[in-house]
């Protein structure tokens, strides 16, 4: 594998490379899904995707659900995507379309778009609390980073990642755990409007479009995040 092939892609180039293929870039991973009418069809879609992945077979994660197959691509050793994953996404899309299936991240459609959830924990002493969360969740260090403040991930790829935000001083009477929901960049403003229409309030948009901080009626916070504004 050449050096350029193994290079993690910058966020803008990663997103641009797969958007035309019917995939979306979220949290250093490519995502899409395929609607299916039966379990047998889901198996056929899976087999087609696995064959098309080729040398990126180990990068492909497949999740079969009623009515759909979820596909994602990432180099687990880098916890990121490279041109190998872009090429695999292209081959998978071509193979699925040739077989009569369409890849669809559902951005702007009637159903929910592809998204990725993270849990953020504010802490004064991250090295002191991180081992607890690693043990109680049976999580592992994120591939690549291995520092005392780095994110934790589910080794089976089922649960949301957990990351830690450094606090400078105690904050009594304030939520210290919040959710981050990463959505496609072209879905974010629809999601923001829906949350506000549902009774939420905008707490801070100073870092938008990287993220908007929202709160519910009782002050519990969530960030709507995209890849934009981070490079």
N, C-alpha and C positions, 0 to 999 in steps of 0.2 A: 504494500500500500504506500503510495507516494505521500510526501509531506503535505501537499495541497489537499489531497483526498482526505487526509486525517485531520485537517484543520477545522476546529469548531467554527461554524458560520456566525457572523455577526447577525444580530436580530433583524435588521432591515433586509439583508440579503436572504436570510432564511425564510422570512415571510413571503417576500416577493417570488422566491423560487418555486413555491408549492401552491400559491393561491390559485393560479390558473389550472392546476391539476385537481382542484376540488378538495384540497387539504388546508388546514390552518395550523399556524405555529403558536403553541402555548407552552410556557414554562420549559423551554429548551427541548421540545418534543413536537413532532408532527402528528396531527390527529385528523381522522375523518371517520365516516360511518357509511354503511350500506344497508338499505332497507331490504328485508327478506320476508317471505310469506310463510316459511316453515323451517323447522329444525334441519330438514334435509337440505334446503336451499342455503341455510347458514353454513353448513358443513362444506357445500360446494364453493361458497364465497371464500371461506377460510382456506381451502385447498388451493384455489386459484391465487389468492394473495401470497400464500407461502411459496408456491412455485415461482411466482413473479419476483419475489423479494431477492432471489438469487444469493449473491454474496452477502447481502444484508439480512439474511435469514435470522441471525441472532439478534438483530435490532428490532424485529417486528414483534409487537404485542397484540394479541387478538383476544377480544372479549365478546363472547356470544351471549346475546340477550334476546328475550322474546321480541320478535319483529325487527331486529337489527343486529348487525355485527359492527363492533367498534374496532378500529385499527389505529395503531400508533407506531411511530418509528423514532428510535433514539439509540445512539451509541452509549450503552450503559457504562462502559469504562470511562467515558469522558463526561457523562451526564449532560450530553449536548448532541446537536445534530451536525452532520458534515455533508459534503457533496455526495457521499455514498448513500445517505438517507434520501437526498433529493432524487437521485437516480432511481432508488428503489420505489419511491412514491410514484414516479413517472411510469415505471414498468407495471406497478400494481394497478394504477388507474387505467392504463391501456388494456391490460389483461381483463380487468373486470368489465370495462365497457365493451370489449369484444365479445364477452360472454353474456352481454345483455343486462349488466348491472351498472348502476351509477353511484359514484362516490359523492357524498353530500354532507358538508359540515353544518348544513341547515342554518346558515347565517341569514337572518331576516325572514326566515320561514315561520310557519305556524307552530312548529315544535321547537324545543329548546336547542340552542346552538351547542356545539362542543365547548367544554369548559374544563378548568382544572382548579381544585380547591386546595388551599393551604391553611394551616393554623399557625398564627403568630403569637408568641408568648413574650411579653415584656418582663425583663428580669434585671435586677441589680447585679447579681453574680451568676452569669450564664454558666460557667463551668460547674457551679454547685448544683444547678437545677437540671441541666441537660442530661446527666446520667439517669436521673429519676425517670424522665420522660422516655428515654431510650429503653429502660428496663420495663416500665409498666405497659408500654405499647408493643414491646418486642420488636422495635425498629432497629435500623442499622444506619451507619454513617452514609451520607450521600456519596456515591462513587466520585473519586477525584479528590474533593476536599476532605480533610480529616482533622481539622482544628477543633479546639474545645468549644467554639461558638458556631460551628457549621450546622447546616440543616440535617434533620433526621428523616429517613424515608422508610416506607414499608417495603421490606425485601420481596414481598409477593406482588407489589404494585397495585394493591387494592385500596389502601387508605390514603388520606391526604398527607402531604409532607408537613413537617413541623419545623418552623424556624424561630430564631430567638432575636429579639430586638433589645439593644442595650438601653437601660434606663440610667439616668444620671442622679435621680433622687426618688424617694418613695412617692407614690401617688395614691394616697388613701381616697376611698370613695370613688374610684374610677376603675372601669373595666381594664384588666391587664392581659386578657386573652381576646384576640379578635380574629376574624376570618378574612382571608384574601381569596377572592374569586377572580381567576384569570379567564378572560373571554377574548374571542377574536377582536382585533382592533376595529373592525367594521360592525361589531355588535354592541360595543361598549355604551354608546350614547342611548341606544334603545333600552338597554338594561338599566341605565341610570334613570331615564325618564320613568320606566315602570316602577322602580323602587320609590321614587319620589311621589308618584301618583298613589302608591300603596301606603302612604303615611310616613315615609322616611324623610330625613332632612340631610342636606348637604353640610358636612362639617368642615371640609377643606378641599379645595380643588387646585391648590398651589402647585402640585406636581403633575397635574393632568397634562397629557393623556397617559402618563405612566400609571397613575392611580388617582381615584377620587375616594375620599373618606366619607362614608355615610353612617348614619345612626338611626336606630328605630325610635319609637316614641319614648322609650325608657333609657336611651343613651347607649345601648349596646352597638358596637361599631363593626363595620365591615368595609373592606376596600375593594372597589371594582378596579381590576388591573388589566393592562395590556402590555405588549412588548414595546410600544412606542415611547419615545422620550427617555430611553435608558442608555442609548449609545451616544 
